[in-house]
């Protein structure tokens, strides 16, 4: 009895290997499509929170305060992806100011979801020029990465940084983790730091802070659209601002005088009883 033709056996094995590879590739592609579809659905759900967050911040701006905090930014400043607008980094920063100074704070959040640097120049700077803020944070530019144009970015960032007060805290762009985006982010951050240095502005290390979280942060610190931070992610964002903010407040804002006994009810919010030596709002320390 003769054995099968070795050549035919080799062809059959090769054919089976190709068929298996095609099947695996097809399954992977189908899985990727399902993943992208789920991400799109999750993003649509988050989009429904845009008007809710925007109204919440407009309402906050109506409250009086001894200090005025103004935020310039995009959907991250709106707190999109957090469980509540106050759990975004702007809300955490505002709480820190209250605790660190013992003073009430009015928050005017000028940010607009989807804003690029050019849109911030158009929509946010005219409103900033009418205000005299005690604290300003700027975190803008992430939306420019999708359609990256270095020249357009530089024109916009120059206008923004020329308009903010000298005590403004300017965040560089966060870490995007994926190399094709990180190359653009590196260029954007180089431009931002150079322009900030020209105006003697403090740049807070948002990129380094988020980069240190590593790849696992994609699973633990992002909302289910895989783009916006979640509560834990926003605590990390706030950590980028707090060291520089604390130093700035100690230099420029005197602590509130001691409260006379019995002046305020125990635990009353928005009063002058917050400790003047507070360093971090509850929930900020220990974020990972």
PyMOL commands that set and color helices and strands:
alter all, ss='L'
color gray80, all
select helices_A, chain A and resi 6-47+50-60+75-78+85-87+89-101+117-123+125-128+142-144+150-163+179-198+206-211+217-220+231-252
alter helices_A, ss='H'
color red, helices_A
select strands_A, chain A and resi 67-73+105-109+135-139+169-171+202-204
alter strands_A, ss='S'
color yellow, strands_A
deselect
rebuild
show_as cartoon
